[in-house]
Amino acid sequence: MGRDALFPKRGMPLAIGFGLSTLLGIFLGVIGPFGSYLNGGLAVRLIYWTSTLWAGSLLFGLVLPLLARLAGRRGWPLWGWAPAAVAVLSAPMAALSRLLALSIWPRVGDVGVLEWYGQCLAISALASGLILWRVLPRAGEKPAPHAADPRDRLPFELGREVLCLQMEDHYVRVHTPRGSALVLMSLGQAMAGLQDLEGAQTHRSWWVARKAVEGWLEDGRNLRLRLTGGLEAPVSRARIARLRDEGWLPQ
């Protein structure tokens, strides 16, 4: 599973997260944002900001990569889940940091709860951006140039039985009886990695394993293969004749 057993291949190890949190904590402790420069000396501010950012690094560094991995399997766009996740995770961080601040500086109780949450949300958004930048593929990143078995990149819980492949931009969604996951490679590379399986490319963006086919559906001029688990794979008109000759479809 990459550099760390908890994260995807491009995951952010906790050591790096804590290192960045320490540097950011020192920076915030020196400049004293949100009025913290008015409370206590430099040493107290350093302890407060560093400890709260360590806690945030642990929470966000564990949860966000797992959510990114789940979103990749479901095909959720980043804008559809990341803002909500950061907003929700910021709530326990706001509560923790407020309790710590009140134990050090009782005067901060004058700051409203919503204002405090907004300050925490701003810092959490910055930290989350750094984490997601490490977790998600870089913009413009291309698939690996060599063919590889997509089964080797599947999460353990999905197993290794492949029903079909579905192309999505630079990714291939690998469907198994237990679910699906996105793998960063082209459809051609994925098909080359499955040469030990009997299958065929039914559409420019689909490949189907022969053993997964349970029947076929015809809707006007559109033809689809019915697969195990309720999946349906389209068949392009240019490939109908070849699939009929090979016995995939009735004559």
C-alpha distance (Angstrom), angle and dihedral (degrees) to the residues before:
residue distance angle dihedral
M1 . . .
G2 3.79 . .
R3 3.75 130.4 .
D4 3.75 96.2 -14.5
A5 3.79 130.9 26.4
L6 3.79 91.1 -131.3
F7 3.77 98.7 53.7
P8 3.80 140.2 52.4
K9 3.78 121.1 -98.2
R10 3.79 93.0 -80.4
G11 3.79 92.0 41.7
M12 3.76 123.7 144.3
P13 3.84 111.6 -117.6
L14 3.77 114.4 -131.6
A15 3.81 90.6 -121.2
I16 3.80 90.5 62.9
G17 3.80 90.7 45.0
F18 3.78 92.6 52.7
G19 3.79 91.1 45.6
L20 3.80 92.4 53.7
S21 3.81 90.5 43.8
T22 3.78 90.2 53.8
L23 3.80 92.6 51.8
L24 3.80 92.2 46.1
G25 3.81 90.7 46.0
I26 3.79 91.1 53.9
F27 3.80 90.7 48.0
L28 3.81 93.1 49.8
G29 3.79 91.0 43.7
V30 3.80 90.4 55.9
I31 3.81 97.6 46.3
G32 3.83 94.9 36.5
P33 3.85 101.4 -146.0
F34 3.81 124.8 -159.2
G35 3.78 91.7 28.6
S36 3.80 95.9 -59.6
Y37 3.82 89.4 125.9
L38 3.81 86.7 72.5
N39 3.81 92.5 58.4
G40 3.78 121.6 73.2
G41 3.76 129.9 -36.7
L42 3.78 132.2 -57.3
A43 3.80 94.6 -89.0
V44 3.80 92.6 55.3
R45 3.78 92.2 48.0
L46 3.80 91.3 49.5
I47 3.81 91.4 51.8
Y48 3.81 92.7 47.3
W49 3.78 98.5 47.1
T50 3.80 95.5 40.3
S51 3.81 94.7 48.6
T52 3.82 93.9 47.2
L53 3.79 92.0 47.7
W54 3.80 90.3 49.2
A55 3.80 89.1 55.3
G56 3.79 90.4 47.4
S57 3.78 91.6 49.1
L58 3.79 90.4 53.9
L59 3.82 93.9 47.8
F60 3.80 99.8 41.1
G61 3.82 93.9 34.6
L62 3.79 90.8 57.5
V63 3.79 101.7 37.8
L64 3.82 104.2 38.3
P65 3.84 97.1 55.8
L66 3.80 89.9 49.1
L67 3.80 90.9 49.5
A68 3.81 90.3 47.4
R69 3.78 89.5 53.1
L70 3.80 92.0 49.1
A71 3.80 90.7 47.2
G72 3.80 89.9 51.4
R73 3.78 91.0 55.2
R74 3.80 92.7 48.3
G75 3.79 94.8 41.9
W76 3.82 93.5 -121.1
P77 3.82 115.0 163.7
L78 3.80 118.3 -120.6
W79 3.81 93.6 -115.5
G80 3.78 90.2 53.1
W81 3.80 97.2 62.3
A82 3.82 113.2 9.5
P83 3.85 99.4 71.3
A84 3.81 91.8 48.5
A85 3.81 91.9 46.2
V86 3.81 92.6 50.7
A87 3.81 91.2 47.3
V88 3.81 92.3 51.5
L89 3.82 95.4 43.9
S90 3.80 90.4 48.7
A91 3.82 90.5 64.2
P92 3.85 97.6 69.1
M93 3.80 89.4 40.4
A94 3.81 90.4 53.6
A95 3.81 90.6 50.1
L96 3.80 92.8 48.1
S97 3.79 95.3 46.5
R98 3.81 91.7 46.5
L99 3.79 92.5 52.2
L100 3.80 90.4 49.1
A101 3.80 92.4 46.6
L102 3.82 92.5 49.1
S103 3.79 90.5 52.5
I104 3.81 89.7 54.7
W105 3.81 103.1 30.4
P106 3.83 112.6 23.1
R107 3.80 89.4 -174.9
V108 3.81 92.1 72.0
G109 3.80 87.0 76.0
D110 3.79 85.4 85.2
V111 3.80 88.8 71.2
G112 3.80 111.5 92.0
V113 3.78 120.6 -114.5
L114 3.82 93.6 -120.1
E115 3.79 91.9 48.5
W116 3.80 89.7 49.6
Y117 3.80 91.0 49.8
G118 3.81 90.5 49.9
Q119 3.80 91.1 53.9
C120 3.79 90.9 48.8
L121 3.81 90.9 47.1
A122 3.80 91.6 54.1
I123 3.81 92.6 53.6
S124 3.82 92.2 41.8
A125 3.80 91.2 52.7
L126 3.80 90.4 54.8
A127 3.79 93.4 48.0
S128 3.82 91.9 44.6
G129 3.78 90.6 53.4
L130 3.80 89.8 57.0
I131 3.80 92.4 48.2
L132 3.80 94.4 47.7
W133 3.79 90.6 46.2
R134 3.80 87.1 61.2
V135 3.81 96.2 40.6
L136 3.81 101.4 45.6
P137 3.82 123.7 64.0
R138 3.78 114.8 -91.6
A139 3.79 116.9 -101.1
G140 3.77 109.1 -91.5
E141 3.79 93.1 14.4
K142 3.79 110.6 153.9
P143 3.78 128.1 -147.4
A144 3.77 119.6 -93.9
P145 3.84 110.6 -78.3
H146 3.80 94.3 -130.6
A147 3.77 127.5 68.4
A148 3.78 114.5 -105.0
D149 3.76 135.5 178.7
P150 3.83 106.2 -97.1
R151 3.79 89.1 -154.0
D152 3.80 89.0 70.3
R153 3.81 89.6 62.3
L154 3.79 97.6 49.3
P155 3.81 121.3 108.1
F156 3.78 111.4 -100.1
E157 3.80 93.4 -115.5
L158 3.84 92.1 60.9
G159 3.79 93.5 60.6
R160 3.81 123.3 -149.7
E161 3.80 103.4 -81.2
V162 3.81 107.8 114.7
L163 3.80 120.1 -157.7
C164 3.78 99.6 176.2
L165 3.80 145.4 -27.4
Q166 3.78 124.7 -123.2
M167 3.81 121.8 -167.1
E168 3.83 117.0 -132.6
D169 3.83 113.0 176.0
H170 3.84 107.0 -68.4
Y171 3.80 90.0 -12.2
V172 3.78 136.9 78.3
R173 3.77 119.0 -145.3
V174 3.79 107.4 -141.9
H175 3.81 111.8 -153.0
T176 3.80 118.9 -154.8
P177 3.82 131.9 170.4
R178 3.83 87.5 -98.2
G179 3.79 98.8 49.6
S180 3.78 138.5 -74.4
A181 3.80 141.0 -80.2
L182 3.79 136.9 -169.7
V183 3.79 117.6 -114.4
L184 3.80 123.1 -167.5
M185 3.82 103.3 -122.2
S186 3.78 138.7 88.8
L187 3.79 122.9 -91.2
G188 3.80 89.8 -112.5
Q189 3.79 92.0 54.1
A190 3.80 91.5 47.8
M191 3.81 92.3 49.7
A192 3.80 90.1 49.2
G193 3.80 88.7 53.2
L194 3.81 90.6 54.4
Q195 3.80 97.8 52.8
D196 3.81 89.7 126.4
L197 3.82 89.6 65.4
E198 3.79 124.6 76.3
G199 3.76 107.5 -122.7
A200 3.78 146.1 122.7
Q201 3.77 140.4 -138.4
T202 3.78 103.9 -111.1
H203 3.79 97.2 178.0
R204 3.78 136.0 10.9
S205 3.81 88.5 -96.3
W206 3.83 101.3 32.3
W207 3.80 137.7 71.0
V208 3.81 121.0 -178.0
A209 3.81 131.8 -161.3
R210 3.81 111.3 -127.7
K211 3.80 93.6 -132.9
A212 3.82 91.5 55.5
V213 3.83 94.1 61.9
E214 3.80 113.9 104.6
G215 3.80 99.5 165.9
W216 3.75 144.9 -47.2
L217 3.80 138.0 -96.2
E218 3.78 127.9 -149.8
D219 3.80 122.3 -160.5
G220 3.76 109.9 175.5
R221 3.81 105.8 -62.1
N222 3.81 92.1 -16.3
L223 3.78 118.8 98.0
R224 3.80 126.6 -169.2
L225 3.78 134.8 178.7
R226 3.80 116.3 -128.6
L227 3.80 109.5 -136.1
T228 3.78 138.0 -168.7
G229 3.79 113.4 -73.4
G230 3.80 95.6 26.6
L231 3.80 95.9 -69.6
E232 3.79 120.1 146.1
A233 3.80 124.3 -157.0
P234 3.81 121.1 -162.5
V235 3.80 120.7 -124.9
S236 3.78 116.9 -148.0
R237 3.80 116.7 -136.3
A238 3.81 90.4 -121.0
R239 3.83 90.3 62.4
I240 3.81 100.1 42.6
A241 3.81 95.4 89.6
R242 3.80 94.1 49.9
L243 3.81 92.7 47.3
R244 3.81 89.8 50.0
D245 3.79 91.1 50.9
E246 3.79 89.9 51.3
G247 3.79 92.9 49.8
W248 3.78 98.8 -108.3
L249 3.81 92.0 118.2
P250 3.80 133.2 31.4
Q251 3.79 117.2 -98.1
